[in-house]
Amino acid sequence: MELWGLEIAIIILVIILLFIFIALPLYFTAKLLEEDEGFLKALGTTILLIITFSVCIGAFTYLGLCIIGLIIAIIINLLIIKAVYETDWGKAFVMWIVAIIMSFIITFVVVGLLVGVGVLLALY
């Protein structure tokens, strides 16, 4: 029995939920720093940050320049946050750091829950 359509729909749903969960820290940090522009702007910024970070890391890793790619990716991410939220470098850096830390925490919690559910289902 093939369920390719259902599997693809589930994968798309999971990707959308992950983008939303990753955008939440940026939204709340912007709100704390009084740079609140709405959740949709945080979601769009998050998607743009992930794409540019991935492209920079991927391109420079392919060329064998991992550290340079990481530095350029960080600078581009800070420029994007600074431009989108029309803020200074300090607030952009704080927003970026808090968003990164919270994204890691949220990702580890979600992965931990998924692994835990998977283990429980395997034992059942």
SEGU-861533 format. One record per residue: residue number from 0; residue in one letter; z, x, y of N, C-alpha, C in turn. Coordinates in nm, 4 decimals, padded with zeros to 6 digits, always signed. Layout:
N
{voza=NUM | tike=A | nz=Z | nx=X | ny=Y | caz=Z | cax=X | cay=Y | cz=Z | cx=X | cy=Y}
...
//
This chain:
124
{voza=0 | tike=M | nz=+00.0000 | nx=+00.0844 | ny=-00.1181 | caz=+00.0000 | cax=+00.0000 | cay=+00.0000 | cz=+00.0000 | cx=+00.0885 | cy=+00.1238}
{voza=1 | tike=E | nz=-00.0946 | nx=+00.0659 | ny=+00.2124 | caz=-00.1051 | cax=+00.1485 | cay=+00.3312 | cz=-00.0584 | cx=+00.0733 | cy=+00.4537}
{voza=2 | tike=L | nz=+00.0285 | nx=+00.1372 | ny=+00.5287 | caz=+00.0832 | cax=+00.0774 | cay=+00.6500 | cz=+00.0566 | cx=+00.1667 | cy=+00.7702}
{voza=3 | tike=W | nz=-00.0618 | nx=+00.2233 | ny=+00.7787 | caz=-00.0899 | cax=+00.3181 | cay=+00.8859 | cz=-00.0676 | cx=+00.2568 | cy=+01.0237}
{voza=4 | tike=G | nz=-00.1081 | nx=+00.1321 | ny=+01.0414 | caz=-00.0911 | cax=+00.0672 | cay=+01.1708 | cz=+00.0554 | cx=+00.0546 | cy=+01.2090}
{voza=5 | tike=L | nz=+00.1388 | nx=+00.0153 | ny=+01.1119 | caz=+00.2819 | cax=+00.0016 | cay=+01.1376 | cz=+00.3451 | cx=+00.1374 | cy=+01.1653}
{voza=6 | tike=E | nz=+00.3063 | nx=+00.2388 | ny=+01.0905 | caz=+00.3612 | cax=+00.3724 | cay=+01.1117 | cz=+00.3239 | cx=+00.4266 | cy=+01.2493}
{voza=7 | tike=I | nz=+00.2000 | nx=+00.4057 | ny=+01.2893 | caz=+00.1566 | cax=+00.4518 | cay=+01.4216 | cz=+00.2310 | cx=+00.3767 | cy=+01.5307}
{voza=8 | tike=A | nz=+00.2507 | nx=+00.2467 | ny=+01.5125 | caz=+00.3246 | cax=+00.1672 | cay=+01.6111 | cz=+00.4689 | cx=+00.2155 | cy=+01.6225}
{voza=9 | tike=I | nz=+00.5306 | nx=+00.2487 | ny=+01.5111 | caz=+00.6688 | cax=+00.2993 | cay=+01.5126 | cz=+00.6751 | cx=+00.4342 | cy=+01.5821}
{voza=10 | tike=I | nz=+00.5792 | nx=+00.5216 | ny=+01.5555 | caz=+00.5765 | cax=+00.6529 | cay=+01.6205 | cz=+00.5605 | cx=+00.6375 | cy=+01.7714}
{voza=11 | tike=I | nz=+00.4712 | nx=+00.5487 | ny=+01.8154 | caz=+00.4521 | cax=+00.5256 | cay=+01.9586 | cz=+00.5792 | cx=+00.4699 | cy=+02.0209}
{voza=12 | tike=L | nz=+00.6453 | nx=+00.3778 | ny=+01.9534 | caz=+00.7706 | cax=+00.3211 | cay=+02.0028 | cz=+00.8788 | cx=+00.4279 | cy=+02.0154}
{voza=13 | tike=V | nz=+00.8891 | nx=+00.5153 | ny=+01.9164 | caz=+00.9881 | cax=+00.6238 | cay=+01.9212 | cz=+00.9583 | cx=+00.7187 | cy=+02.0371}
{voza=14 | tike=I | nz=+00.8313 | nx=+00.7518 | ny=+02.0588 | caz=+00.7946 | cax=+00.8401 | cay=+02.1701 | cz=+00.8298 | cx=+00.7757 | cy=+02.3034}
{voza=15 | tike=I | nz=+00.8017 | nx=+00.6470 | ny=+02.3197 | caz=+00.8358 | cax=+00.5772 | cay=+02.4437 | cz=+00.9865 | cx=+00.5763 | cy=+02.4642}
{voza=16 | tike=L | nz=+01.0630 | nx=+00.5493 | ny=+02.3588 | caz=+01.2093 | cax=+00.5491 | cay=+02.3702 | cz=+01.2632 | cx=+00.6876 | cy=+02.4045}
{voza=17 | tike=L | nz=+01.2042 | nx=+00.7917 | ny=+02.3471 | caz=+01.2488 | cax=+00.9276 | cay=+02.3795 | cz=+01.2202 | cx=+00.9605 | cy=+02.5256}
{voza=18 | tike=F | nz=+01.1035 | nx=+00.9206 | ny=+02.5765 | caz=+01.0749 | cax=+00.9428 | cay=+02.7188 | cz=+01.1767 | cx=+00.8708 | cy=+02.8064}
{voza=19 | tike=I | nz=+01.2120 | nx=+00.7489 | ny=+02.7678 | caz=+01.3107 | cax=+00.6739 | cay=+02.8459 | cz=+01.4461 | cx=+00.7427 | cy=+02.8407}
{voza=20 | tike=F | nz=+01.4890 | nx=+00.7865 | ny=+02.7211 | caz=+01.6186 | cax=+00.8539 | cay=+02.7088 | cz=+01.6213 | cx=+00.9862 | cy=+02.7835}
{voza=21 | tike=I | nz=+01.5086 | nx=+01.0558 | ny=+02.7865 | caz=+01.5036 | cax=+01.1840 | cay=+02.8563 | cz=+01.4962 | cx=+01.1626 | cy=+03.0073}
{voza=22 | tike=A | nz=+01.4388 | nx=+01.0502 | ny=+03.0519 | caz=+01.4300 | cax=+01.0218 | cay=+03.1954 | cz=+01.5637 | cx=+00.9771 | cy=+03.2545}
{voza=23 | tike=L | nz=+01.6515 | nx=+00.9231 | ny=+03.1728 | caz=+01.7803 | cax=+00.8749 | cay=+03.2225 | cz=+01.8618 | cx=+00.9819 | cy=+03.2945}
{voza=24 | tike=P | nz=+01.8768 | nx=+01.1034 | ny=+03.2396 | caz=+01.9547 | cax=+01.2051 | cay=+03.3125 | cz=+01.8950 | cx=+01.2393 | cy=+03.4492}
{voza=25 | tike=L | nz=+01.7624 | nx=+01.2461 | ny=+03.4588 | caz=+01.6992 | cax=+01.2750 | cay=+03.5871 | cz=+01.7260 | cx=+01.1613 | cy=+03.6857}
{voza=26 | tike=Y | nz=+01.7184 | nx=+01.0403 | ny=+03.6384 | caz=+01.7444 | cax=+00.9245 | cay=+03.7243 | cz=+01.8888 | cx=+00.9248 | cy=+03.7752}
{voza=27 | tike=F | nz=+01.9843 | nx=+00.9451 | ny=+03.6843 | caz=+02.1254 | cax=+00.9425 | cay=+03.7255 | cz=+02.1606 | cx=+01.0609 | cy=+03.8150}
{voza=28 | tike=T | nz=+02.1027 | nx=+01.1775 | ny=+03.7876 | caz=+02.1279 | cax=+01.2938 | cay=+03.8740 | cz=+02.0700 | cx=+01.2702 | cy=+04.0129}
{voza=29 | tike=A | nz=+01.9509 | nx=+01.2145 | ny=+04.0194 | caz=+01.8905 | cax=+01.1841 | cay=+04.1497 | cz=+01.9755 | cx=+01.0826 | cy=+04.2247}
{voza=30 | tike=K | nz=+02.0285 | nx=+00.9866 | ny=+04.1520 | caz=+02.1129 | cax=+00.8857 | cay=+04.2152 | cz=+02.2422 | cx=+00.9484 | cy=+04.2688}
{voza=31 | tike=L | nz=+02.3023 | nx=+01.0396 | ny=+04.1912 | caz=+02.4241 | cax=+01.1080 | cay=+04.2361 | cz=+02.3995 | cx=+01.1945 | cy=+04.3593}
{voza=32 | tike=L | nz=+02.2817 | nx=+01.2553 | ny=+04.3670 | caz=+02.2477 | cax=+01.3415 | cay=+04.4798 | cz=+02.1835 | cx=+01.2637 | cy=+04.5942}
{voza=33 | tike=E | nz=+02.1921 | nx=+01.1323 | ny=+04.5862 | caz=+02.1379 | cax=+01.0434 | cay=+04.6891 | cz=+01.9882 | cx=+01.0631 | cy=+04.7099}
{voza=34 | tike=E | nz=+01.9176 | nx=+01.0883 | ny=+04.6031 | caz=+01.7723 | cax=+01.1017 | cay=+04.6058 | cz=+01.7096 | cx=+00.9921 | cy=+04.5201}
{voza=35 | tike=D | nz=+01.7764 | nx=+00.8784 | ny=+04.5119 | caz=+01.7344 | cax=+00.7704 | cay=+04.4236 | cz=+01.5994 | cx=+00.7139 | cy=+04.4668}
{voza=36 | tike=E | nz=+01.5039 | nx=+00.7210 | ny=+04.3772 | caz=+01.3697 | cax=+00.6683 | cay=+04.4033 | cz=+01.3311 | cx=+00.5641 | cy=+04.2996}
{voza=37 | tike=G | nz=+01.4211 | nx=+00.5284 | ny=+04.2108 | caz=+01.3922 | cax=+00.4292 | cay=+04.1082 | cz=+01.3686 | cx=+00.4927 | cy=+03.9726}
{voza=38 | tike=F | nz=+01.3874 | nx=+00.4118 | ny=+03.8691 | caz=+01.3755 | cax=+00.4628 | cay=+03.7326 | cz=+01.2312 | cx=+00.4938 | cy=+03.6957}
{voza=39 | tike=L | nz=+01.1362 | nx=+00.4145 | ny=+03.7427 | caz=+00.9965 | cax=+00.4406 | cay=+03.7078 | cz=+00.9483 | cx=+00.5741 | cy=+03.7634}
{voza=40 | tike=K | nz=+00.9964 | nx=+00.6108 | ny=+03.8817 | caz=+00.9606 | cax=+00.7416 | cay=+03.9372 | cz=+01.0221 | cx=+00.8530 | cy=+03.8519}
{voza=41 | tike=A | nz=+01.1450 | nx=+00.8321 | ny=+03.8047 | caz=+01.2081 | cax=+00.9303 | cay=+03.7169 | cz=+01.1337 | cx=+00.9400 | cy=+03.5847}
{voza=42 | tike=L | nz=+01.0871 | nx=+00.8269 | ny=+03.5328 | caz=+01.0122 | cax=+00.8270 | cay=+03.4072 | cz=+00.8790 | cx=+00.8995 | cy=+03.4236}
{voza=43 | tike=G | nz=+00.8070 | nx=+00.8694 | ny=+03.5302 | caz=+00.6800 | cax=+00.9381 | cay=+03.5553 | cz=+00.6994 | cx=+01.0870 | cy=+03.5776}
{voza=44 | tike=T | nz=+00.8047 | nx=+01.1225 | ny=+03.6516 | caz=+00.8344 | cax=+01.2637 | cay=+03.6757 | cz=+00.8675 | cx=+01.3335 | cy=+03.5448}
{voza=45 | tike=T | nz=+00.9444 | nx=+01.2678 | ny=+03.4600 | caz=+00.9814 | cax=+01.3263 | cay=+03.3311 | cz=+00.8583 | cx=+01.3523 | cy=+03.2455}
{voza=46 | tike=I | nz=+00.7682 | nx=+01.2564 | ny=+03.2403 | caz=+00.6464 | cax=+01.2752 | cay=+03.1614 | cz=+00.5650 | cx=+01.3918 | cy=+03.2177}
{voza=47 | tike=L | nz=+00.5539 | nx=+01.3991 | ny=+03.3494 | caz=+00.4804 | cax=+01.5092 | cay=+03.4137 | cz=+00.5486 | cx=+01.6437 | cy=+03.3863}
{voza=48 | tike=L | nz=+00.6819 | nx=+01.6460 | ny=+03.3913 | caz=+00.7556 | cax=+01.7701 | cay=+03.3643 | cz=+00.7336 | cx=+01.8172 | cy=+03.2209}
{voza=49 | tike=I | nz=+00.7383 | nx=+01.7257 | ny=+03.1271 | caz=+00.7199 | cax=+01.7620 | cay=+02.9865 | cz=+00.5788 | cx=+01.8139 | cy=+02.9630}
{voza=50 | tike=I | nz=+00.4799 | nx=+01.7482 | ny=+03.0215 | caz=+00.3408 | cax=+01.7912 | cay=+03.0023 | cz=+00.3187 | cx=+01.9299 | cy=+03.0621}
{voza=51 | tike=T | nz=+00.3624 | nx=+01.9508 | ny=+03.1870 | caz=+00.3386 | cax=+02.0812 | cay=+03.2501 | cz=+00.4166 | cx=+02.1920 | cy=+03.1806}
{voza=52 | tike=F | nz=+00.5389 | nx=+02.1628 | ny=+03.1394 | caz=+00.6193 | cax=+02.2635 | cay=+03.0697 | cz=+00.5517 | cx=+02.3020 | cy=+02.9378}
{voza=53 | tike=S | nz=+00.5060 | nx=+02.2021 | ny=+02.8628 | caz=+00.4408 | cax=+02.2284 | cay=+02.7343 | cz=+00.3116 | cx=+02.3067 | cy=+02.7509}
{voza=54 | tike=V | nz=+00.2323 | nx=+02.2698 | ny=+02.8509 | caz=+00.1058 | cax=+02.3398 | cay=+02.8734 | cz=+00.1308 | cx=+02.4856 | cy=+02.9130}
{voza=55 | tike=C | nz=+00.2254 | nx=+02.5080 | ny=+03.0043 | caz=+00.2550 | cax=+02.6455 | cay=+03.0470 | cz=+00.3051 | cx=+02.7304 | cy=+02.9309}
{voza=56 | tike=I | nz=+00.4012 | nx=+02.6768 | ny=+02.8578 | caz=+00.4559 | cax=+02.7522 | cay=+02.7449 | cz=+00.3480 | cx=+02.7779 | cy=+02.6406}
{voza=57 | tike=G | nz=+00.2704 | nx=+02.6749 | ny=+02.6087 | caz=+00.1653 | cax=+02.6899 | cay=+02.5087 | cz=+00.0578 | cx=+02.7894 | cy=+02.5498}
{voza=58 | tike=A | nz=+00.0122 | nx=+02.7808 | ny=+02.6731 | caz=-00.0946 | cax=+02.8692 | cay=+02.7193 | cz=-00.0489 | cx=+03.0144 | cy=+02.7238}
{voza=59 | tike=F | nz=+00.0691 | nx=+03.0382 | ny=+02.7778 | caz=+00.1146 | cax=+03.1760 | cay=+02.7899 | cz=+00.1620 | cx=+03.2326 | cy=+02.6569}
{voza=60 | tike=T | nz=+00.2097 | nx=+03.1487 | ny=+02.5662 | caz=+00.2458 | cax=+03.1963 | cay=+02.4330 | cz=+00.1194 | cx=+03.2378 | cy=+02.3581}
{voza=61 | tike=Y | nz=+00.0135 | nx=+03.1610 | ny=+02.3757 | caz=-00.1146 | cax=+03.1949 | cay=+02.3137 | cz=-00.1626 | cx=+03.3315 | cy=+02.3624}
{voza=62 | tike=L | nz=-00.1349 | nx=+03.3616 | ny=+02.4897 | caz=-00.1744 | cax=+03.4908 | cay=+02.5457 | cz=-00.0738 | cx=+03.6013 | cy=+02.5149}
{voza=63 | tike=G | nz=+00.0387 | nx=+03.5661 | ny=+02.4520 | caz=+00.1401 | cax=+03.6647 | cay=+02.4191 | cz=+00.2356 | cx=+03.6949 | cy=+02.5340}
{voza=64 | tike=L | nz=+00.2443 | nx=+03.6069 | ny=+02.6316 | caz=+00.3290 | cax=+03.6283 | cay=+02.7491 | cz=+00.4339 | cx=+03.5169 | cy=+02.7587}
{voza=65 | tike=C | nz=+00.5228 | nx=+03.5103 | ny=+02.6604 | caz=+00.6186 | cax=+03.3992 | cay=+02.6506 | cz=+00.7119 | cx=+03.3910 | cy=+02.7710}
{voza=66 | tike=I | nz=+00.7702 | nx=+03.5028 | ny=+02.8120 | caz=+00.8677 | cax=+03.5026 | cay=+02.9209 | cz=+00.8014 | cx=+03.4636 | cy=+03.0528}
{voza=67 | tike=I | nz=+00.6825 | nx=+03.5152 | ny=+03.0772 | caz=+00.6105 | cax=+03.4803 | cay=+03.2003 | cz=+00.5772 | cx=+03.3313 | cy=+03.2004}
{voza=68 | tike=G | nz=+00.5363 | nx=+03.2788 | ny=+03.0859 | caz=+00.5086 | cax=+03.1361 | cay=+03.0746 | cz=+00.6318 | cx=+03.0516 | cy=+03.1017}
{voza=69 | tike=L | nz=+00.7467 | nx=+03.0960 | ny=+03.0522 | caz=+00.8714 | cax=+03.0235 | cay=+03.0760 | cz=+00.9080 | cx=+03.0237 | cy=+03.2235}
{voza=70 | tike=I | nz=+00.8950 | nx=+03.1378 | ny=+03.2883 | caz=+00.9272 | cax=+03.1481 | cay=+03.4308 | cz=+00.8331 | cx=+03.0604 | cy=+03.5136}
{voza=71 | tike=I | nz=+00.7042 | nx=+03.0659 | ny=+03.4838 | caz=+00.6074 | cax=+02.9833 | cay=+03.5566 | cz=+00.6323 | cx=+02.8344 | cy=+03.5311}
{voza=72 | tike=A | nz=+00.6657 | nx=+02.7993 | ny=+03.4076 | caz=+00.6938 | cax=+02.6595 | cay=+03.3756 | cz=+00.8154 | cx=+02.6088 | cy=+03.4533}
{voza=73 | tike=I | nz=+00.9194 | nx=+02.6898 | ny=+03.4639 | caz=+01.0390 | cax=+02.6503 | cay=+03.5389 | cz=+01.0057 | cx=+02.6329 | cy=+03.6870}
{voza=74 | tike=I | nz=+00.9299 | nx=+02.7263 | ny=+03.7426 | caz=+00.8930 | cax=+02.7172 | cay=+03.8846 | cz=+00.8083 | cx=+02.5928 | cy=+03.9102}
{voza=75 | tike=I | nz=+00.7131 | nx=+02.5646 | ny=+03.8226 | caz=+00.6303 | cax=+02.4452 | cay=+03.8391 | cz=+00.7143 | cx=+02.3189 | cy=+03.8272}
{voza=76 | tike=N | nz=+00.8090 | nx=+02.3162 | ny=+03.7324 | caz=+00.8966 | cax=+02.1994 | cay=+03.7198 | cz=+00.9802 | cx=+02.1787 | cy=+03.8451}
{voza=77 | tike=L | nz=+01.0320 | nx=+02.2863 | ny=+03.9013 | caz=+01.1100 | cax=+02.2733 | cay=+04.0249 | cz=+01.0220 | cx=+02.2250 | cy=+04.1404}
{voza=78 | tike=L | nz=+00.8990 | nx=+02.2752 | ny=+04.1463 | caz=+00.8057 | cax=+02.2292 | cay=+04.2503 | cz=+00.7744 | cx=+02.0803 | cy=+04.2361}
{voza=79 | tike=I | nz=+00.7587 | nx=+02.0347 | ny=+04.1123 | caz=+00.7299 | cax=+01.8932 | cay=+04.0891 | cz=+00.8476 | cx=+01.8075 | cy=+04.1343}
{voza=80 | tike=I | nz=+00.9690 | nx=+01.8453 | ny=+04.0957 | caz=+01.0873 | cax=+01.7676 | cay=+04.1362 | cz=+01.1024 | cx=+01.7698 | cy=+04.2877}
{voza=81 | tike=K | nz=+01.0817 | nx=+01.8874 | ny=+04.3473 | caz=+01.0938 | cax=+01.9003 | cay=+04.4928 | cz=+00.9915 | cx=+01.8118 | cy=+04.5637}
{voza=82 | tike=A | nz=+00.8694 | nx=+01.8076 | ny=+04.5127 | caz=+00.7645 | cax=+01.7284 | cay=+04.5765 | cz=+00.7835 | cx=+01.5784 | cy=+04.5544}
{voza=83 | tike=V | nz=+00.8179 | nx=+01.5395 | ny=+04.4338 | caz=+00.8304 | cax=+01.3970 | cay=+04.4036 | cz=+00.9482 | cx=+01.3348 | cy=+04.4776}
{voza=84 | tike=Y | nz=+01.0604 | nx=+01.4049 | ny=+04.4783 | caz=+01.1804 | cax=+01.3496 | cay=+04.5413 | cz=+01.1965 | cx=+01.3925 | cy=+04.6874}
{voza=85 | tike=E | nz=+01.1028 | nx=+01.4730 | ny=+04.7362 | caz=+01.1053 | cax=+01.5201 | cay=+04.8756 | cz=+01.2438 | cx=+01.5745 | cy=+04.9127}
{voza=86 | tike=T | nz=+01.2888 | nx=+01.6701 | ny=+04.8356 | caz=+01.4223 | cax=+01.7269 | cay=+04.8521 | cz=+01.4132 | cx=+01.8776 | cy=+04.8695}
{voza=87 | tike=D | nz=+01.5273 | nx=+01.9416 | ny=+04.8855 | caz=+01.5271 | cax=+02.0875 | cay=+04.9007 | cz=+01.5373 | cx=+02.1545 | cy=+04.7635}
{voza=88 | tike=W | nz=+01.5265 | nx=+02.2878 | ny=+04.7637 | caz=+01.5267 | cax=+02.3642 | cay=+04.6397 | cz=+01.6584 | cx=+02.3516 | cy=+04.5643}
{voza=89 | tike=G | nz=+01.7696 | nx=+02.3485 | ny=+04.6370 | caz=+01.9010 | cax=+02.3399 | cay=+04.5725 | cz=+01.9178 | cx=+02.2115 | cy=+04.4937}
{voza=90 | tike=K | nz=+01.8848 | nx=+02.0993 | ny=+04.5574 | caz=+01.8959 | cax=+01.9708 | cay=+04.4872 | cz=+01.7966 | cx=+01.9622 | cy=+04.3721}
{voza=91 | tike=A | nz=+01.6774 | nx=+02.0157 | ny=+04.3912 | caz=+01.5777 | cax=+02.0144 | cay=+04.2837 | cz=+01.6283 | cx=+02.0941 | cy=+04.1638}
{voza=92 | tike=F | nz=+01.6913 | nx=+02.2083 | ny=+04.1901 | caz=+01.7439 | cax=+02.2908 | cay=+04.0815 | cz=+01.8579 | cx=+02.2191 | cy=+04.0092}
{voza=93 | tike=V | nz=+01.9485 | nx=+02.1575 | ny=+04.0853 | caz=+02.0600 | cax=+02.0847 | cay=+04.0237 | cz=+02.0069 | cx=+01.9693 | cy=+03.9389}
{voza=94 | tike=M | nz=+01.9091 | nx=+01.8953 | ny=+03.9926 | caz=+01.8512 | cax=+01.7846 | cay=+03.9169 | cz=+01.7874 | cx=+01.8342 | cy=+03.7875}
{voza=95 | tike=W | nz=+01.7188 | nx=+01.9459 | ny=+03.7958 | caz=+01.6510 | cax=+01.9999 | cay=+03.6790 | cz=+01.7512 | cx=+02.0473 | cy=+03.5740}
{voza=96 | tike=I | nz=+01.8535 | nx=+02.1213 | ny=+03.6169 | caz=+01.9530 | cax=+02.1736 | cay=+03.5224 | cz=+02.0288 | cx=+02.0600 | cy=+03.4537}
{voza=97 | tike=V | nz=+02.0769 | nx=+01.9643 | ny=+03.5324 | caz=+02.1518 | cax=+01.8530 | cay=+03.4738 | cz=+02.0621 | cx=+01.7726 | cy=+03.3795}
{voza=98 | tike=A | nz=+01.9380 | nx=+01.7504 | ny=+03.4184 | caz=+01.8453 | cax=+01.6764 | cay=+03.3324 | cz=+01.8202 | cx=+01.7506 | cy=+03.2015}
{voza=99 | tike=I | nz=+01.8058 | nx=+01.8820 | ny=+03.2082 | caz=+01.7839 | cax=+01.9614 | cay=+03.0868 | cz=+01.9062 | cx=+01.9543 | cy=+02.9951}
{voza=100 | tike=I | nz=+02.0246 | nx=+01.9763 | ny=+03.0507 | caz=+02.1473 | cax=+01.9754 | cay=+02.9703 | cz=+02.1691 | cx=+01.8379 | cy=+02.9067}
{voza=101 | tike=M | nz=+02.1557 | nx=+01.7331 | ny=+02.9875 | caz=+02.1765 | cax=+01.5981 | cay=+02.9347 | cz=+02.0689 | cx=+01.5603 | cy=+02.8325}
{voza=102 | tike=S | nz=+01.9476 | nx=+01.6078 | ny=+02.8513 | caz=+01.8408 | cax=+01.5793 | cay=+02.7550 | cz=+01.8712 | cx=+01.6435 | cy=+02.6205}
{voza=103 | tike=F | nz=+01.9218 | nx=+01.7667 | ny=+02.6240 | caz=+01.9612 | cax=+01.8325 | cay=+02.4987 | cz=+02.0728 | cx=+01.7549 | cy=+02.4300}
{voza=104 | tike=I | nz=+02.1718 | nx=+01.7119 | ny=+02.5065 | caz=+02.2826 | cax=+01.6375 | cay=+02.4478 | cz=+02.2329 | cx=+01.5067 | cy=+02.3879}
{voza=105 | tike=I | nz=+02.1517 | nx=+01.4334 | ny=+02.4625 | caz=+02.0985 | cax=+01.3064 | cay=+02.4121 | cz=+02.0126 | cx=+01.3297 | cy=+02.2885}
{voza=106 | tike=T | nz=+01.9299 | nx=+01.4342 | ny=+02.2905 | caz=+01.8437 | cax=+01.4642 | cay=+02.1759 | cz=+01.9271 | cx=+01.4972 | cy=+02.0530}
{voza=107 | tike=F | nz=+02.0313 | nx=+01.5786 | ny=+02.0681 | caz=+02.1157 | cax=+01.6125 | cay=+01.9540 | cz=+02.1888 | cx=+01.4897 | cy=+01.9004}
{voza=108 | tike=V | nz=+02.2323 | nx=+01.4012 | ny=+01.9872 | caz=+02.2994 | cax=+01.2790 | cay=+01.9421 | cz=+02.2013 | cx=+01.1905 | cy=+01.8654}
{voza=109 | tike=V | nz=+02.0810 | nx=+01.1714 | ny=+01.9208 | caz=+01.9824 | cax=+01.0868 | cay=+01.8543 | cz=+01.9409 | cx=+01.1476 | cy=+01.7206}
{voza=110 | tike=V | nz=+01.9142 | nx=+01.2781 | ny=+01.7180 | caz=+01.8753 | cax=+01.3433 | cay=+01.5921 | cz=+01.9904 | cx=+01.3358 | cy=+01.4922}
{voza=111 | tike=G | nz=+02.1131 | nx=+01.3564 | ny=+01.5395 | caz=+02.2292 | cax=+01.3460 | cay=+01.4514 | cz=+02.2426 | cx=+01.2069 | cy=+01.3914}
{voza=112 | tike=L | nz=+02.2209 | nx=+01.1053 | ny=+01.4740 | caz=+02.2261 | cax=+00.9682 | cay=+01.4224 | cz=+02.1165 | cx=+00.9432 | cy=+01.3200}
{voza=113 | tike=L | nz=+01.9957 | nx=+00.9913 | ny=+01.3492 | caz=+01.8852 | cax=+00.9710 | cay=+01.2561 | cz=+01.9094 | cx=+01.0438 | cy=+01.1236}
{voza=114 | tike=V | nz=+01.9609 | nx=+01.1658 | ny=+01.1309 | caz=+01.9918 | cax=+01.2406 | cay=+01.0089 | cz=+02.1036 | cx=+01.1715 | cy=+00.9317}
{voza=115 | tike=G | nz=+02.2047 | nx=+01.1254 | ny=+01.0050 | caz=+02.3152 | cax=+01.0553 | cay=+00.9394 | cz=+02.2700 | cx=+00.9288 | cy=+00.8710}
{voza=116 | tike=V | nz=+02.1865 | nx=+00.8512 | ny=+00.9372 | caz=+02.1336 | cax=+00.7296 | cay=+00.8758 | cz=+02.0475 | cx=+00.7648 | cy=+00.7557}
{voza=117 | tike=G | nz=+01.9676 | nx=+00.8704 | ny=+00.7692 | caz=+01.8840 | cax=+00.9133 | cay=+00.6574 | cz=+01.9654 | cx=+00.9557 | cy=+00.5373}
{voza=118 | tike=V | nz=+02.0740 | nx=+01.0274 | ny=+00.5610 | caz=+02.1612 | cax=+01.0704 | cay=+00.4509 | cz=+02.2272 | cx=+00.9489 | cy=+00.3860}
{voza=119 | tike=L | nz=+02.2761 | nx=+00.8568 | ny=+00.4693 | caz=+02.3383 | cax=+00.7362 | cay=+00.4146 | cz=+02.2402 | cx=+00.6540 | cy=+00.3324}
{voza=120 | tike=L | nz=+02.1159 | nx=+00.6426 | ny=+00.3814 | caz=+02.0157 | cax=+00.5686 | cay=+00.3059 | cz=+01.9795 | cx=+00.6404 | cy=+00.1766}
{voza=121 | tike=A | nz=+01.9774 | nx=+00.7737 | ny=+00.1794 | caz=+01.9463 | cax=+00.8503 | cay=+00.0592 | cz=+02.0575 | cx=+00.8353 | cy=-00.0452}
{voza=122 | tike=L | nz=+02.1814 | nx=+00.8259 | ny=+00.0018 | caz=+02.2936 | cax=+00.8100 | cay=-00.0914 | cz=+02.3043 | cx=+00.6676 | cy=-00.1445}
{voza=123 | tike=Y | nz=+02.2517 | nx=+00.5741 | ny=-00.0701 | caz=+02.2598 | cax=+00.4345 | cay=-00.1106 | cz=+02.1611 | cx=+00.4108 | cy=-00.2219}
//
